[in-house]
Amino acid sequence: MNDITIGIIGTGAIARTHAGILQRNDAVKLGSVYDVRKDSGERFAADFGMQTLSSAEDVIADSDAVYVTVPNKFHVEMTLKVLSQGKHVFCEKPFALNLTDARMIVDAVEKKGVVYQLGFSRRLAPVYKKMKELITSGELKPKSFNIKMNRGELQVPPWTSDSKITGGFLFESTLHLIDMTRYLFGEVKEVTAVGSKSVYPCVDDFSMIFEMENGIHGVFSSSAHTTWIFPFERVEIYGDHASIVSDEMEAVSYCMDLNTPVEKLNFSTLPVDERWGFTEENEIFVDRLLGRDSGENDLVATHLDGYKNVEIMEDIYEKVGLGR
């Protein structure tokens, strides 16, 4: 039974990921799609049994909920169009590229009372869910952490190094683990940051120290020009003679005391959509639209998470002092 009609604006790779998952959900009807590149929109519609419409506004009118999967700089414009019509929104990160726009979205979501969800799929990736579980259960009480989130290049697609489109390198993949910092350790009290424009025209190297409101502190580094050496993404959490360590979204290892064995969970055999959290974040979004509490609804990123993340990003760029 197709209870929810979902439309999609923007037909890049991430839109295909979401559409493939939604297509398997009996509660969802994939309705209409729009892309400024007409040929891309038509291919997408043919592949997923959708209808191509001539404008974003037409897709919004045709839908109960809309996925906003356009390049970063268009997120706010499209999100506000959807919200103005009182429709539910799933938006890929980033939430917004500045606090003024972020506040407009927060106000619109709260005025309309709709479901809004951000595409921070890592929150639902098994590796990070296990980390969260070990912390929430009290098995490990974090004292400090070490995070890196690197990228091999800013060349594919070519606009990835153009901060006018992306908002800056931090708003790309690094943002996932800035969100993860809050998700795992609570709210941020203070960030100290330095950075440089090493290879690309944007700030492409960051070294940061995070102090959390609960006293936890940690180091976070991010470079945009490392090659794709594994692991380009890693989180290490240190407790009282205990630690948890991730290898991207492939595996997580943990040791809870001295002289005890290391336990390791390897998720590399799972399909990518499950391993990266895409499947569950889409399932939770649909459950929220239907008024269901899956028991894990509180794990997803809301409009308030989006606003707080933008606050942190603006503060970091101000501290670095080189623009974006």
Buried (B, 14 or more C-beta within 10 A) or exposed (E): EEEBBBBBBBBBEBBBBBBBBBBEBEBBBBBBBBBEEEEBBBBBBEEBEBBBBEEBBBBBEBBBBBBBBBBBBBBBEBBBBBBEEEBBBBBBBBBBBEBEBBEBBBEBBEEBEBBBBBBBBBBBBBBBBBBBEBBEEEEBEBBBBBBBBBBBBBEEEEBBBBBEBBBBBBBBBBBBBBBBBBBBBBEBEEBEBBBEBEBBEBBBBBBBEBBBEEEBBBBBBBBBBBEEEEBBBBBBBBBEEBBBBBBBBBBBBBBBEEEEEEEEEEBEEBEEBBBBBBBBBBBBBBBBBEEEEBEBBEBBBBBEBBBBBBEBBBBBBEBBEEEB
